[in-house]
Amino acid sequence: MSSANNSCIHPSSFLLLGIPGLEEVQLWLGFPFSALYLIALLGNVIILFVIQRERSLHQPMFYLLAILALTDLGLSTATIPKVLGIFWFGFSEITFRDCLAQMFFIHLFTGIETFMLVAMAFDRYVAICYPLQYNTILTNKTVGIIAGVGVLKNFVLVFPLVFLLLRLSFCGHKILAHTYCEHMGIARLACVSIKVNILFGLILISMILLDIVVIAISYVKILHAVFRLPSWEARLKALNTCGSHVCVILAFFIPAFFSFLTHRFGHNIPRYIHILLANLYVIIPPALNPLIYGIRTAQIRDRVVMILLCKEILTVNS
Protein backbone atom coordinates (compact mmCIF):
# COMPACT_ATOMS: atom_id res chain seq x y z
CA MET A 1 0.00 0.00 0.00
CA SER A 2 1.11 3.52 -0.79
CA SER A 3 0.28 6.72 1.01
CA ALA A 4 -0.58 9.90 -0.86
CA ASN A 5 0.10 11.84 2.32
CA ASN A 6 0.02 11.27 6.07
CA SER A 7 -3.76 11.04 6.31
CA CYS A 8 -4.90 9.57 2.97
CA ILE A 9 -4.12 5.91 2.35
CA HIS A 10 -4.68 4.66 -1.18
CA PRO A 11 -4.44 1.09 -2.44
CA SER A 12 -1.87 0.43 -5.14
CA SER A 13 -4.65 -1.09 -7.25
CA PHE A 14 -8.32 -2.06 -7.36
CA LEU A 15 -9.94 -5.32 -8.45
CA LEU A 16 -12.82 -4.99 -10.91
CA LEU A 17 -15.04 -8.05 -10.50
CA GLY A 18 -16.91 -7.58 -13.75
CA ILE A 19 -20.53 -8.66 -13.28
CA PRO A 20 -20.88 -10.59 -9.99
CA GLY A 21 -23.52 -13.28 -10.36
CA LEU A 22 -22.81 -13.80 -14.06
CA GLU A 23 -19.21 -15.04 -13.79
CA GLU A 24 -20.02 -18.23 -15.71
CA VAL A 25 -21.37 -16.36 -18.76
CA GLN A 26 -18.97 -13.41 -18.81
CA LEU A 27 -16.90 -15.12 -21.50
CA TRP A 28 -19.97 -15.22 -23.77
CA LEU A 29 -21.07 -11.70 -22.83
CA GLY A 30 -17.77 -10.52 -24.22
CA PHE A 31 -18.90 -11.33 -27.78
CA PRO A 32 -21.87 -8.90 -27.95
CA PHE A 33 -19.77 -6.31 -26.11
CA SER A 34 -16.94 -6.69 -28.63
CA ALA A 35 -19.40 -6.60 -31.56
CA LEU A 36 -20.91 -3.35 -30.27
CA TYR A 37 -17.43 -1.89 -29.79
CA LEU A 38 -16.41 -2.79 -33.36
CA ILE A 39 -19.64 -1.25 -34.67
CA ALA A 40 -18.95 1.90 -32.62
CA LEU A 41 -15.36 2.14 -33.89
CA LEU A 42 -16.15 1.43 -37.53
CA GLY A 43 -19.37 3.46 -37.62
CA ASN A 44 -17.98 6.60 -36.00
CA VAL A 45 -14.75 6.49 -38.01
CA ILE A 46 -16.82 6.26 -41.21
CA ILE A 47 -18.97 9.20 -40.08
CA LEU A 48 -15.83 11.28 -39.43
CA PHE A 49 -14.24 10.21 -42.73
CA VAL A 50 -17.32 11.05 -44.78
CA ILE A 51 -17.81 14.45 -43.13
CA GLN A 52 -14.13 15.27 -43.62
CA ARG A 53 -14.05 14.19 -47.29
CA GLU A 54 -17.42 15.52 -48.47
CA ARG A 55 -17.30 19.31 -48.77
CA SER A 56 -21.09 19.56 -48.98
CA LEU A 57 -21.20 18.25 -45.40
CA HIS A 58 -19.03 21.06 -44.06
CA GLN A 59 -22.03 22.57 -42.30
CA PRO A 60 -22.82 23.25 -38.62
CA MET A 61 -25.18 20.27 -38.25
CA PHE A 62 -22.56 17.81 -39.53
CA TYR A 63 -19.76 19.40 -37.52
CA LEU A 64 -21.87 18.81 -34.40
CA LEU A 65 -22.36 15.21 -35.55
CA ALA A 66 -18.59 14.85 -35.97
CA ILE A 67 -18.01 16.08 -32.41
CA LEU A 68 -20.62 13.58 -31.19
CA ALA A 69 -18.80 10.80 -33.09
CA LEU A 70 -15.48 11.75 -31.47
CA THR A 71 -17.17 11.73 -28.06
CA ASP A 72 -18.66 8.29 -28.73
CA LEU A 73 -15.24 6.96 -29.70
CA GLY A 74 -13.79 8.33 -26.46
CA LEU A 75 -16.59 6.98 -24.26
CA SER A 76 -16.55 3.47 -25.72
CA THR A 77 -12.74 3.24 -25.76
CA ALA A 78 -12.53 4.37 -22.13
CA THR A 79 -14.68 1.43 -21.02
CA ILE A 80 -15.06 -1.53 -23.37
CA PRO A 81 -11.41 -2.65 -23.83
CA LYS A 82 -11.06 -3.04 -20.05
CA VAL A 83 -14.42 -4.81 -19.85
CA LEU A 84 -13.29 -7.30 -22.51
CA GLY A 85 -10.01 -7.79 -20.65
CA ILE A 86 -12.00 -8.78 -17.56
CA PHE A 87 -14.43 -11.04 -19.43
CA TRP A 88 -11.94 -12.88 -21.63
CA PHE A 89 -8.57 -12.77 -19.91
CA GLY A 90 -9.35 -12.17 -16.24
CA PHE A 91 -7.47 -8.84 -16.20
CA SER A 92 -9.38 -7.62 -13.16
CA GLU A 93 -6.61 -5.57 -11.57
CA ILE A 94 -6.37 -1.86 -12.36
CA THR A 95 -3.91 0.52 -10.73
CA PHE A 96 -5.22 3.31 -8.55
CA ARG A 97 -4.04 5.97 -11.03
CA ASP A 98 -5.49 4.13 -14.03
CA CYS A 99 -8.79 3.74 -12.19
CA LEU A 100 -8.95 7.49 -11.52
CA ALA A 101 -8.04 8.18 -15.16
CA GLN A 102 -10.78 5.86 -16.43
CA MET A 103 -13.30 7.43 -14.05
CA PHE A 104 -12.33 10.92 -15.24
CA PHE A 105 -12.69 10.13 -18.95
CA ILE A 106 -15.97 8.23 -18.55
CA HIS A 107 -17.58 11.13 -16.69
CA LEU A 108 -15.99 13.70 -19.04
CA PHE A 109 -17.21 12.04 -22.24
CA THR A 110 -20.66 11.37 -20.73
CA GLY A 111 -20.97 15.06 -19.87
CA ILE A 112 -19.79 16.15 -23.32
CA GLU A 113 -22.29 13.73 -24.91
CA THR A 114 -25.26 15.25 -23.08
CA PHE A 115 -23.98 18.76 -23.89
CA MET A 116 -23.71 17.90 -27.59
CA LEU A 117 -27.24 16.52 -27.57
CA VAL A 118 -28.36 19.90 -26.21
CA ALA A 119 -26.36 21.68 -28.95
CA MET A 120 -27.95 19.48 -31.62
CA ALA A 121 -31.41 20.20 -30.19
CA PHE A 122 -30.60 23.92 -30.48
CA ASP A 123 -29.49 23.31 -34.09
CA ARG A 124 -32.86 21.71 -34.93
CA TYR A 125 -34.71 24.47 -33.04
CA VAL A 126 -33.03 27.19 -35.10
CA ALA A 127 -33.44 25.25 -38.37
CA ILE A 128 -37.20 24.85 -37.88
CA CYS A 129 -38.18 27.97 -35.93
CA TYR A 130 -35.81 30.45 -37.64
CA PRO A 131 -34.93 28.87 -41.01
CA LEU A 132 -34.08 32.16 -42.73
CA GLN A 133 -31.63 33.13 -39.98
CA TYR A 134 -30.09 29.64 -39.65
CA ASN A 135 -26.89 30.39 -41.58
CA THR A 136 -26.45 33.64 -39.66
CA ILE A 137 -27.02 32.19 -36.19
CA LEU A 138 -25.23 28.85 -36.57
CA THR A 139 -21.94 29.51 -38.31
CA ASN A 140 -18.85 27.31 -38.23
CA LYS A 141 -17.37 29.73 -35.71
CA THR A 142 -20.43 29.31 -33.49
CA VAL A 143 -20.03 25.52 -33.64
CA GLY A 144 -16.37 25.90 -32.63
CA ILE A 145 -17.40 28.03 -29.64
CA ILE A 146 -20.11 25.50 -28.66
CA ALA A 147 -17.59 22.64 -28.81
CA GLY A 148 -15.06 24.60 -26.74
CA VAL A 149 -17.67 25.51 -24.12
CA GLY A 150 -18.83 21.88 -23.92
CA VAL A 151 -15.33 20.53 -23.32
CA LEU A 152 -14.34 23.30 -20.89
CA LYS A 153 -17.59 23.12 -18.90
CA ASN A 154 -17.37 19.38 -18.39
CA PHE A 155 -13.63 19.44 -17.66
CA VAL A 156 -14.24 22.01 -14.91
CA LEU A 157 -17.08 19.89 -13.49
CA VAL A 158 -15.35 16.49 -13.69
CA PHE A 159 -11.72 17.31 -12.82
CA PRO A 160 -12.50 18.01 -9.12
CA LEU A 161 -13.71 14.40 -8.80
CA VAL A 162 -10.08 13.26 -9.01
CA PHE A 163 -9.09 15.38 -6.01
CA LEU A 164 -12.25 14.44 -4.09
CA LEU A 165 -11.18 10.79 -4.38
CA LEU A 166 -7.51 11.51 -3.60
CA ARG A 167 -8.54 13.02 -0.26
CA LEU A 168 -10.14 9.75 0.86
CA SER A 169 -8.57 6.86 2.76
CA PHE A 170 -9.52 3.33 1.74
CA CYS A 171 -8.11 1.27 4.63
CA GLY A 172 -7.36 -1.74 2.45
CA HIS A 173 -10.71 -1.85 0.62
CA LYS A 174 -9.95 -2.50 -3.05
CA ILE A 175 -12.71 -4.67 -4.58
CA LEU A 176 -15.05 -2.90 -7.03
CA ALA A 177 -18.11 -4.96 -7.99
CA HIS A 178 -18.27 -3.40 -11.46
CA THR A 179 -16.81 -3.55 -14.95
CA TYR A 180 -15.31 -0.05 -14.85
CA CYS A 181 -14.33 2.67 -12.38
CA GLU A 182 -16.89 5.35 -11.62
CA HIS A 183 -16.89 8.08 -9.00
CA MET A 184 -19.37 6.85 -6.40
CA GLY A 185 -18.31 3.23 -6.82
CA ILE A 186 -14.77 4.20 -5.80
CA ALA A 187 -15.91 6.61 -3.08
CA ARG A 188 -18.05 3.95 -1.36
CA LEU A 189 -14.91 1.90 -0.68
CA ALA A 190 -13.54 4.69 1.53
CA CYS A 191 -13.45 4.29 5.30
CA VAL A 192 -14.04 8.03 5.88
CA SER A 193 -16.97 10.37 5.28
CA ILE A 194 -17.92 10.80 1.61
CA LYS A 195 -20.58 13.49 2.10
CA VAL A 196 -18.68 15.93 -0.13
CA ASN A 197 -18.43 13.29 -2.87
CA ILE A 198 -22.17 12.60 -2.64
CA LEU A 199 -22.97 16.32 -2.80
CA PHE A 200 -20.73 16.86 -5.82
CA GLY A 201 -22.22 13.80 -7.50
CA LEU A 202 -25.69 15.29 -7.03
CA ILE A 203 -24.46 18.51 -8.66
CA LEU A 204 -23.28 16.54 -11.70
CA ILE A 205 -26.62 14.72 -11.91
CA SER A 206 -28.46 18.05 -11.67
CA MET A 207 -26.41 19.37 -14.61
CA ILE A 208 -27.47 16.37 -16.72
CA LEU A 209 -31.09 16.92 -15.65
CA LEU A 210 -30.74 20.56 -16.70
CA ASP A 211 -29.54 19.39 -20.13
CA ILE A 212 -32.63 17.16 -20.39
CA VAL A 213 -34.89 20.09 -19.47
CA VAL A 214 -33.26 22.30 -22.14
CA ILE A 215 -33.71 19.56 -24.76
CA ALA A 216 -37.37 19.16 -23.74
CA ILE A 217 -38.00 22.92 -23.96
CA SER A 218 -36.36 22.99 -27.42
CA TYR A 219 -38.68 20.26 -28.68
CA VAL A 220 -41.77 21.86 -27.16
CA LYS A 221 -40.93 25.01 -29.15
CA ILE A 222 -40.15 22.91 -32.25
CA LEU A 223 -43.51 21.11 -32.04
CA HIS A 224 -45.28 24.44 -31.50
CA ALA A 225 -43.64 25.82 -34.65
CA VAL A 226 -44.27 22.64 -36.68
CA PHE A 227 -47.99 22.47 -35.95
CA ARG A 228 -48.39 26.06 -37.10
CA LEU A 229 -47.27 25.04 -40.60
CA PRO A 230 -50.11 25.11 -43.15
CA SER A 231 -49.98 21.52 -44.48
CA TRP A 232 -49.41 18.04 -43.07
CA GLU A 233 -46.76 17.45 -45.72
CA ALA A 234 -44.76 20.43 -44.47
CA ARG A 235 -45.21 19.29 -40.88
CA LEU A 236 -43.98 15.75 -41.61
CA LYS A 237 -41.00 17.08 -43.55
CA ALA A 238 -40.04 19.34 -40.64
CA LEU A 239 -40.45 16.55 -38.08
CA ASN A 240 -38.41 14.17 -40.26
CA THR A 241 -35.38 16.46 -39.93
CA CYS A 242 -35.54 15.87 -36.15
CA GLY A 243 -35.99 12.11 -36.35
CA SER A 244 -32.32 11.15 -36.15
CA HIS A 245 -31.67 13.44 -33.21
CA VAL A 246 -34.71 12.13 -31.29
CA CYS A 247 -33.53 8.52 -31.85
CA VAL A 248 -30.05 9.41 -30.56
CA ILE A 249 -31.53 11.11 -27.48
CA LEU A 250 -33.63 8.04 -26.71
CA ALA A 251 -30.67 5.69 -27.26
CA PHE A 252 -28.64 7.62 -24.68
CA PHE A 253 -31.14 8.63 -22.04
CA ILE A 254 -33.40 5.54 -21.85
CA PRO A 255 -30.61 3.17 -20.64
CA ALA A 256 -29.29 5.92 -18.33
CA PHE A 257 -32.81 6.51 -16.98
CA PHE A 258 -33.42 2.82 -16.22
CA SER A 259 -29.94 2.54 -14.67
CA PHE A 260 -30.75 5.49 -12.38
CA LEU A 261 -34.14 4.03 -11.43
CA THR A 262 -32.70 0.63 -10.51
CA HIS A 263 -29.97 2.24 -8.38
CA ARG A 264 -32.43 4.57 -6.65
CA PHE A 265 -35.46 2.31 -6.15
CA GLY A 266 -34.50 -1.23 -7.18
CA HIS A 267 -33.15 -2.44 -3.83
CA ASN A 268 -34.49 -5.95 -4.49
CA ILE A 269 -33.12 -6.12 -8.04
CA PRO A 270 -30.04 -8.38 -8.42
CA ARG A 271 -26.70 -6.55 -8.55
CA TYR A 272 -25.88 -7.92 -12.01
CA ILE A 273 -28.95 -6.12 -13.42
CA HIS A 274 -27.63 -2.82 -12.02
CA ILE A 275 -24.22 -3.42 -13.61
CA LEU A 276 -25.64 -4.51 -16.97
CA LEU A 277 -27.81 -1.39 -17.15
CA ALA A 278 -24.84 0.78 -16.17
CA ASN A 279 -22.94 -0.73 -19.11
CA LEU A 280 -25.75 -0.17 -21.59
CA TYR A 281 -25.48 3.62 -21.69
CA VAL A 282 -21.73 3.51 -22.35
CA ILE A 283 -21.86 0.89 -25.12
CA ILE A 284 -25.28 1.24 -26.80
CA PRO A 285 -25.23 4.95 -27.84
CA PRO A 286 -21.72 4.87 -29.41
CA ALA A 287 -22.79 1.87 -31.52
CA LEU A 288 -26.29 3.11 -32.43
CA ASN A 289 -25.54 6.78 -33.14
CA PRO A 290 -23.56 6.24 -36.38
CA LEU A 291 -26.12 3.67 -37.56
CA ILE A 292 -28.99 6.08 -36.90
CA TYR A 293 -27.36 9.00 -38.68
CA GLY A 294 -25.90 6.79 -41.41
CA ILE A 295 -29.29 5.29 -42.28
CA ARG A 296 -31.51 8.35 -41.78
CA THR A 297 -29.24 11.09 -43.19
CA ALA A 298 -29.33 10.94 -47.00
CA GLN A 299 -26.08 12.88 -47.52
CA ILE A 300 -24.08 10.50 -45.32
CA ARG A 301 -25.84 7.36 -46.56
CA ASP A 302 -25.33 8.27 -50.23
CA ARG A 303 -21.67 9.13 -49.69
CA VAL A 304 -20.98 5.82 -47.90
CA VAL A 305 -22.69 3.89 -50.72
CA MET A 306 -20.64 5.82 -53.27
CA ILE A 307 -17.37 5.00 -51.47
CA LEU A 308 -18.30 1.30 -51.26
CA LEU A 309 -19.27 1.18 -54.94
CA CYS A 310 -16.04 2.90 -55.98
CA LYS A 311 -14.01 0.39 -53.99
CA GLU A 312 -15.95 -2.49 -55.56
CA ILE A 313 -15.35 -1.13 -59.08
CA LEU A 314 -11.61 -0.66 -58.37
CA THR A 315 -11.42 -4.21 -57.04
CA VAL A 316 -13.12 -5.64 -60.16
CA ASN A 317 -10.89 -3.63 -62.51
CA SER A 318 -7.73 -4.70 -60.72
matplotlib code that plots the C-alpha trace (Angstrom):
import matplotlib.pyplot as plt

x = [0.0, 1.1, 0.3, -0.6, 0.1, 0.0, -3.8, -4.9, -4.1, -4.7, -4.4, -1.9, -4.7, -8.3, -9.9, -12.8, -15.0, -16.9, -20.5, -20.9, -23.5, -22.8, -19.2, -20.0, -21.4, -19.0, -16.9, -20.0, -21.1, -17.8, -18.9, -21.9, -19.8, -16.9, -19.4, -20.9, -17.4, -16.4, -19.6, -18.9, -15.4, -16.2, -19.4, -18.0, -14.7, -16.8, -19.0, -15.8, -14.2, -17.3, -17.8, -14.1, -14.1, -17.4, -17.3, -21.1, -21.2, -19.0, -22.0, -22.8, -25.2, -22.6, -19.8, -21.9, -22.4, -18.6, -18.0, -20.6, -18.8, -15.5, -17.2, -18.7, -15.2, -13.8, -16.6, -16.5, -12.7, -12.5, -14.7, -15.1, -11.4, -11.1, -14.4, -13.3, -10.0, -12.0, -14.4, -11.9, -8.6, -9.3, -7.5, -9.4, -6.6, -6.4, -3.9, -5.2, -4.0, -5.5, -8.8, -9.0, -8.0, -10.8, -13.3, -12.3, -12.7, -16.0, -17.6, -16.0, -17.2, -20.7, -21.0, -19.8, -22.3, -25.3, -24.0, -23.7, -27.2, -28.4, -26.4, -27.9, -31.4, -30.6, -29.5, -32.9, -34.7, -33.0, -33.4, -37.2, -38.2, -35.8, -34.9, -34.1, -31.6, -30.1, -26.9, -26.5, -27.0, -25.2, -21.9, -18.9, -17.4, -20.4, -20.0, -16.4, -17.4, -20.1, -17.6, -15.1, -17.7, -18.8, -15.3, -14.3, -17.6, -17.4, -13.6, -14.2, -17.1, -15.4, -11.7, -12.5, -13.7, -10.1, -9.1, -12.3, -11.2, -7.5, -8.5, -10.1, -8.6, -9.5, -8.1, -7.4, -10.7, -10.0, -12.7, -15.1, -18.1, -18.3, -16.8, -15.3, -14.3, -16.9, -16.9, -19.4, -18.3, -14.8, -15.9, -18.0, -14.9, -13.5, -13.4, -14.0, -17.0, -17.9, -20.6, -18.7, -18.4, -22.2, -23.0, -20.7, -22.2, -25.7, -24.5, -23.3, -26.6, -28.5, -26.4, -27.5, -31.1, -30.7, -29.5, -32.6, -34.9, -33.3, -33.7, -37.4, -38.0, -36.4, -38.7, -41.8, -40.9, -40.2, -43.5, -45.3, -43.6, -44.3, -48.0, -48.4, -47.3, -50.1, -50.0, -49.4, -46.8, -44.8, -45.2, -44.0, -41.0, -40.0, -40.4, -38.4, -35.4, -35.5, -36.0, -32.3, -31.7, -34.7, -33.5, -30.0, -31.5, -33.6, -30.7, -28.6, -31.1, -33.4, -30.6, -29.3, -32.8, -33.4, -29.9, -30.7, -34.1, -32.7, -30.0, -32.4, -35.5, -34.5, -33.2, -34.5, -33.1, -30.0, -26.7, -25.9, -28.9, -27.6, -24.2, -25.6, -27.8, -24.8, -22.9, -25.8, -25.5, -21.7, -21.9, -25.3, -25.2, -21.7, -22.8, -26.3, -25.5, -23.6, -26.1, -29.0, -27.4, -25.9, -29.3, -31.5, -29.2, -29.3, -26.1, -24.1, -25.8, -25.3, -21.7, -21.0, -22.7, -20.6, -17.4, -18.3, -19.3, -16.0, -14.0, -16.0, -15.3, -11.6, -11.4, -13.1, -10.9, -7.7]
y = [0.0, 3.5, 6.7, 9.9, 11.8, 11.3, 11.0, 9.6, 5.9, 4.7, 1.1, 0.4, -1.1, -2.1, -5.3, -5.0, -8.1, -7.6, -8.7, -10.6, -13.3, -13.8, -15.0, -18.2, -16.4, -13.4, -15.1, -15.2, -11.7, -10.5, -11.3, -8.9, -6.3, -6.7, -6.6, -3.3, -1.9, -2.8, -1.3, 1.9, 2.1, 1.4, 3.5, 6.6, 6.5, 6.3, 9.2, 11.3, 10.2, 11.0, 14.4, 15.3, 14.2, 15.5, 19.3, 19.6, 18.2, 21.1, 22.6, 23.3, 20.3, 17.8, 19.4, 18.8, 15.2, 14.9, 16.1, 13.6, 10.8, 11.7, 11.7, 8.3, 7.0, 8.3, 7.0, 3.5, 3.2, 4.4, 1.4, -1.5, -2.7, -3.0, -4.8, -7.3, -7.8, -8.8, -11.0, -12.9, -12.8, -12.2, -8.8, -7.6, -5.6, -1.9, 0.5, 3.3, 6.0, 4.1, 3.7, 7.5, 8.2, 5.9, 7.4, 10.9, 10.1, 8.2, 11.1, 13.7, 12.0, 11.4, 15.1, 16.2, 13.7, 15.3, 18.8, 17.9, 16.5, 19.9, 21.7, 19.5, 20.2, 23.9, 23.3, 21.7, 24.5, 27.2, 25.2, 24.8, 28.0, 30.4, 28.9, 32.2, 33.1, 29.6, 30.4, 33.6, 32.2, 28.8, 29.5, 27.3, 29.7, 29.3, 25.5, 25.9, 28.0, 25.5, 22.6, 24.6, 25.5, 21.9, 20.5, 23.3, 23.1, 19.4, 19.4, 22.0, 19.9, 16.5, 17.3, 18.0, 14.4, 13.3, 15.4, 14.4, 10.8, 11.5, 13.0, 9.7, 6.9, 3.3, 1.3, -1.7, -1.8, -2.5, -4.7, -2.9, -5.0, -3.4, -3.6, -0.1, 2.7, 5.4, 8.1, 6.8, 3.2, 4.2, 6.6, 3.9, 1.9, 4.7, 4.3, 8.0, 10.4, 10.8, 13.5, 15.9, 13.3, 12.6, 16.3, 16.9, 13.8, 15.3, 18.5, 16.5, 14.7, 18.0, 19.4, 16.4, 16.9, 20.6, 19.4, 17.2, 20.1, 22.3, 19.6, 19.2, 22.9, 23.0, 20.3, 21.9, 25.0, 22.9, 21.1, 24.4, 25.8, 22.6, 22.5, 26.1, 25.0, 25.1, 21.5, 18.0, 17.4, 20.4, 19.3, 15.7, 17.1, 19.3, 16.6, 14.2, 16.5, 15.9, 12.1, 11.1, 13.4, 12.1, 8.5, 9.4, 11.1, 8.0, 5.7, 7.6, 8.6, 5.5, 3.2, 5.9, 6.5, 2.8, 2.5, 5.5, 4.0, 0.6, 2.2, 4.6, 2.3, -1.2, -2.4, -6.0, -6.1, -8.4, -6.5, -7.9, -6.1, -2.8, -3.4, -4.5, -1.4, 0.8, -0.7, -0.2, 3.6, 3.5, 0.9, 1.2, 5.0, 4.9, 1.9, 3.1, 6.8, 6.2, 3.7, 6.1, 9.0, 6.8, 5.3, 8.3, 11.1, 10.9, 12.9, 10.5, 7.4, 8.3, 9.1, 5.8, 3.9, 5.8, 5.0, 1.3, 1.2, 2.9, 0.4, -2.5, -1.1, -0.7, -4.2, -5.6, -3.6, -4.7]
z = [0.0, -0.8, 1.0, -0.9, 2.3, 6.1, 6.3, 3.0, 2.4, -1.2, -2.4, -5.1, -7.3, -7.4, -8.4, -10.9, -10.5, -13.8, -13.3, -10.0, -10.4, -14.1, -13.8, -15.7, -18.8, -18.8, -21.5, -23.8, -22.8, -24.2, -27.8, -28.0, -26.1, -28.6, -31.6, -30.3, -29.8, -33.4, -34.7, -32.6, -33.9, -37.5, -37.6, -36.0, -38.0, -41.2, -40.1, -39.4, -42.7, -44.8, -43.1, -43.6, -47.3, -48.5, -48.8, -49.0, -45.4, -44.1, -42.3, -38.6, -38.3, -39.5, -37.5, -34.4, -35.5, -36.0, -32.4, -31.2, -33.1, -31.5, -28.1, -28.7, -29.7, -26.5, -24.3, -25.7, -25.8, -22.1, -21.0, -23.4, -23.8, -20.0, -19.9, -22.5, -20.7, -17.6, -19.4, -21.6, -19.9, -16.2, -16.2, -13.2, -11.6, -12.4, -10.7, -8.5, -11.0, -14.0, -12.2, -11.5, -15.2, -16.4, -14.0, -15.2, -19.0, -18.6, -16.7, -19.0, -22.2, -20.7, -19.9, -23.3, -24.9, -23.1, -23.9, -27.6, -27.6, -26.2, -29.0, -31.6, -30.2, -30.5, -34.1, -34.9, -33.0, -35.1, -38.4, -37.9, -35.9, -37.6, -41.0, -42.7, -40.0, -39.6, -41.6, -39.7, -36.2, -36.6, -38.3, -38.2, -35.7, -33.5, -33.6, -32.6, -29.6, -28.7, -28.8, -26.7, -24.1, -23.9, -23.3, -20.9, -18.9, -18.4, -17.7, -14.9, -13.5, -13.7, -12.8, -9.1, -8.8, -9.0, -6.0, -4.1, -4.4, -3.6, -0.3, 0.9, 2.8, 1.7, 4.6, 2.5, 0.6, -3.0, -4.6, -7.0, -8.0, -11.5, -15.0, -14.8, -12.4, -11.6, -9.0, -6.4, -6.8, -5.8, -3.1, -1.4, -0.7, 1.5, 5.3, 5.9, 5.3, 1.6, 2.1, -0.1, -2.9, -2.6, -2.8, -5.8, -7.5, -7.0, -8.7, -11.7, -11.9, -11.7, -14.6, -16.7, -15.6, -16.7, -20.1, -20.4, -19.5, -22.1, -24.8, -23.7, -24.0, -27.4, -28.7, -27.2, -29.2, -32.3, -32.0, -31.5, -34.7, -36.7, -35.9, -37.1, -40.6, -43.2, -44.5, -43.1, -45.7, -44.5, -40.9, -41.6, -43.6, -40.6, -38.1, -40.3, -39.9, -36.2, -36.4, -36.2, -33.2, -31.3, -31.8, -30.6, -27.5, -26.7, -27.3, -24.7, -22.0, -21.8, -20.6, -18.3, -17.0, -16.2, -14.7, -12.4, -11.4, -10.5, -8.4, -6.7, -6.1, -7.2, -3.8, -4.5, -8.0, -8.4, -8.6, -12.0, -13.4, -12.0, -13.6, -17.0, -17.2, -16.2, -19.1, -21.6, -21.7, -22.4, -25.1, -26.8, -27.8, -29.4, -31.5, -32.4, -33.1, -36.4, -37.6, -36.9, -38.7, -41.4, -42.3, -41.8, -43.2, -47.0, -47.5, -45.3, -46.6, -50.2, -49.7, -47.9, -50.7, -53.3, -51.5, -51.3, -54.9, -56.0, -54.0, -55.6, -59.1, -58.4, -57.0, -60.2, -62.5, -60.7]

ax = plt.figure().add_subplot(projection="3d")
ax.plot(x, y, z, "-o")
ax.set_aspect("equal")
plt.show()
